[in-house]
Amino acid sequence: MILIDTVYQKVLAIANKEQRGYITPQEFNLFANQAQMEIFEQYFYDINQFKRLPGNSTEYSDMVNMLEEKISAFEKFKVAPDSVSGSVITLPTDLYRLGTVYSTVVTSNPIVEKVDKKTIQLIINSPLTAPTDSRPVFVYQAPSTAGVSKIKIFPTATTYTTSNLSVNYIKKPTTVKWTYVVINDKAVHNSGAADLQNFELHESEESELVIKILQLAGISIKDYQLASVASNKEVSTISQEKQ
């Protein structure tokens, strides 16, 4: 976890040092959430790239292991779906990437295998591959509401409930929020606010968050020098990491 106030104060300190103006709490929260998601999503691209390269034998410097450790904080295991209607399953609202789907309709607790929509009819119509309670499959279902993920499980004649289905998945980072009160026309951090939300990213991402928020702030106010300052800091950080 990274304290949001620590990041906020660093962002303001650098922006003020560069005499680039004030970043409001509302702007900061907007940029902070975008920066967090950009860093989070980059994990999955990076892990794909590093898996193509030979591993590092050093226990604490293997990049794939480091990325998997960062992602592990967002993994959820055997969580019940949000709702079930017939054979259509509404997945948890904080889902980012779906992992394994389990069924406990039968005692063997089979994994529900994913198939694509192009082949589902062929699978259903073949006596050899037709889904059963012991060999269920699913396809992604077009959601009726934005931001909601759904799947459809076969065989559709089976009665599914939230108690006989569960999923492993990677959740999205929780929306961050720097909370404050106004004192003498100045926003002061309110660390006791009920809606305060710190960053869920790994502690090592603190500098990257500061850099990305400064970049976004500079682009937003069309202060490309501020964005350049942040980019230079990012290049310097990357260079240090590669040494």
C-alpha positions in Angstrom: 0.0 0.0 0.0 1.1 3.5 -0.8 -0.2 6.4 1.3 -2.1 8.8 -1.1 -1.1 11.8 1.0 2.6 11.1 0.5 2.1 11.0 -3.2 0.0 14.2 -3.2 2.5 16.1 -1.2 5.4 15.0 -3.5 3.4 16.0 -6.6 2.6 19.4 -5.2 6.2 19.9 -4.1 7.6 19.2 -7.5 4.9 21.3 -9.3 5.5 24.2 -7.0 9.3 23.9 -7.3 8.9 24.2 -11.1 6.5 27.1 -10.5 3.8 25.3 -12.6 0.8 26.3 -10.6 -1.6 24.5 -8.2 -3.1 21.1 -8.8 -6.5 20.9 -7.2 -7.6 17.8 -5.1 -10.2 17.0 -7.7 -7.6 17.1 -10.5 -5.1 15.1 -8.4 -7.7 12.3 -7.7 -8.5 12.1 -11.4 -4.9 11.9 -12.4 -4.0 9.5 -9.5 -6.6 6.9 -10.6 -5.5 7.1 -14.2 -1.8 6.7 -13.2 -2.6 3.8 -11.0 -4.5 2.0 -13.8 -1.7 2.7 -16.3 0.9 1.2 -14.0 -1.4 -1.8 -13.1 -2.2 -2.6 -16.7 1.5 -2.4 -17.7 2.2 -5.3 -15.4 0.5 -7.7 -17.8 2.3 -6.4 -20.9 5.6 -6.5 -19.0 5.2 -10.0 -17.7 4.3 -11.3 -21.2 7.5 -9.7 -22.5 9.8 -10.9 -19.7 8.5 -14.4 -20.0 10.0 -14.5 -23.5 13.5 -13.8 -22.0 15.8 -16.1 -20.1 15.0 -16.0 -16.3 17.3 -14.5 -13.7 18.7 -17.0 -11.3 19.0 -14.4 -8.5 16.1 -15.0 -6.1 15.1 -11.4 -5.6 15.8 -9.8 -9.0 13.9 -12.1 -11.4 11.6 -9.7 -13.2 8.8 -12.2 -13.8 8.8 -13.1 -10.1 8.7 -9.4 -9.1 5.8 -8.7 -11.4 3.9 -11.7 -10.2 4.4 -10.5 -6.6 3.0 -7.1 -7.5 -0.1 -8.7 -9.2 -0.6 -11.2 -6.3 -2.1 -8.5 -4.1 -5.0 -8.2 -6.5 -5.7 -12.0 -6.8 -9.0 -13.3 -5.5 -9.7 -17.0 -5.0 -13.0 -19.0 -5.2 -15.3 -16.0 -4.9 -19.0 -16.3 -5.5 -20.4 -14.5 -8.5 -22.5 -11.4 -7.9 -25.6 -13.0 -9.3 -27.0 -15.9 -11.3 -30.0 -15.9 -13.7 -30.6 -19.2 -15.3 -27.2 -20.1 -16.8 -26.0 -16.5 -17.1 -23.5 -15.5 -14.4 -22.8 -11.9 -13.4 -19.1 -11.8 -12.3 -17.8 -9.7 -9.5 -17.9 -5.9 -10.3 -14.2 -5.4 -9.4 -13.1 -8.1 -11.9 -10.2 -7.2 -14.2 -9.2 -10.6 -15.5 -11.0 -13.8 -15.1 -9.1 -16.9 -14.0 -10.6 -20.3 -13.2 -14.3 -20.9 -12.9 -15.4 -23.8 -10.6 -18.7 -25.7 -10.3 -19.8 -27.6 -7.3 -23.0 -28.9 -8.9 -21.4 -32.3 -8.7 -19.1 -33.7 -6.1 -16.0 -33.8 -8.3 -16.1 -29.9 -8.4 -15.0 -29.6 -12.0 -13.4 -26.6 -13.6 -15.7 -24.9 -16.1 -13.7 -24.6 -19.3 -13.8 -21.5 -21.5 -14.7 -22.0 -25.1 -15.3 -19.4 -27.8 -18.6 -18.5 -29.3 -17.6 -19.7 -32.8 -17.3 -23.3 -31.6 -20.0 -23.5 -28.8 -22.7 -24.8 -31.2 -20.4 -27.5 -32.6 -19.5 -28.6 -29.0 -23.2 -28.7 -27.9 -24.3 -30.6 -31.0 -21.7 -33.3 -30.8 -22.5 -36.3 -28.6 -18.9 -36.7 -27.7 -18.2 -33.1 -26.6 -21.7 -32.0 -25.4 -21.3 -30.2 -22.0 -22.4 -32.1 -18.9 -22.4 -31.2 -15.2 -19.1 -33.1 -14.9 -17.7 -31.3 -18.0 -19.2 -27.8 -18.1 -18.1 -25.0 -20.4 -18.7 -21.3 -20.6 -18.6 -18.5 -23.1 -18.5 -14.8 -22.5 -21.9 -13.1 -22.6 -22.4 -9.6 -24.0 -23.2 -7.4 -21.0 -26.3 -5.3 -20.8 -24.7 -2.8 -18.5 -21.3 -1.1 -19.1 -18.6 -2.3 -16.8 -20.4 -5.6 -15.9 -18.9 -8.9 -17.0 -21.1 -11.9 -17.7 -20.6 -15.5 -18.7 -23.0 -18.2 -19.9 -22.5 -21.8 -18.6 -23.5 -25.0 -20.4 -25.3 -27.2 -19.9 -28.0 -24.6 -19.6 -30.6 -27.0 -18.2 -28.6 -27.2 -14.9 -29.7 -25.1 -12.0 -26.9 -22.8 -11.1 -26.7 -20.6 -8.0 -24.1 -18.3 -6.4 -23.5 -21.1 -3.9 -22.5 -23.7 -6.4 -20.2 -21.5 -8.6 -17.0 -19.7 -7.7 -14.3 -17.9 -9.6 -10.6 -17.0 -9.3 -9.8 -13.6 -10.7 -7.6 -10.5 -10.6 -9.5 -7.5 -9.3 -9.1 -3.9 -10.4 -7.3 -1.5 -8.1 -9.8 0.3 -5.8 -10.5 3.9 -6.9 -8.2 6.1 -4.8 -9.2 9.3 -3.1 -7.3 12.1 -1.4 -9.8 13.4 1.2 -9.6 16.9 2.6 -11.2 19.7 4.6 -10.9 23.4 3.7 -9.2 25.5 6.4 -8.4 29.2 5.6 -9.2 28.6 2.0 -6.6 25.8 1.8 -7.3 22.1 1.3 -5.9 20.1 4.3 -5.7 16.3 4.2 -8.4 14.6 6.3 -6.8 11.3 7.2 -9.9 10.2 9.2 -12.4 10.5 6.3 -14.5 7.4 5.8 -14.0 7.6 2.0 -10.2 8.0 2.1 -8.6 5.4 -0.2 -4.8 4.9 -0.5 -3.1 3.3 -3.5 -3.1 -0.5 -3.5 0.0 -0.8 -5.7 3.2 -2.2 -4.4 5.3 0.3 -2.4 8.0 0.3 -5.1 5.6 2.1 -7.4 5.5 5.4 -5.4 8.0 7.2 -7.6 6.3 6.0 -10.8 3.0 7.3 -9.5 4.4 10.7 -8.8 6.0 10.9 -12.3 2.8 9.8 -14.1 0.6 12.2 -12.2 2.9 15.1 -13.0 2.9 14.0 -16.7 -0.9 13.9 -16.7 -1.1 17.3 -14.9 1.3 18.9 -17.4 -0.6 17.6 -20.4 -4.0 18.6 -18.9 -3.0 22.3 -18.3 -1.0 22.3 -21.6 2.2 22.9 -19.6 4.4 20.6 -21.6 7.5 21.7 -19.6 6.0 20.2 -16.5 5.3 17.0 -18.5 8.9 17.1 -19.8 10.2 17.5 -16.2 8.2 14.4 -15.2 9.4 12.5 -18.3 13.0 13.3 -17.6 12.5 11.9 -14.0 11.0 8.8 -15.5 13.9 8.3 -17.9 16.3 8.8 -15.0 14.4 6.2 -12.9 14.5 3.6 -15.7 18.2 4.2 -16.3 18.9 3.5 -12.6 16.8 0.4 -12.7 18.8 -1.0 -15.6 22.2 -0.4 -14.0 
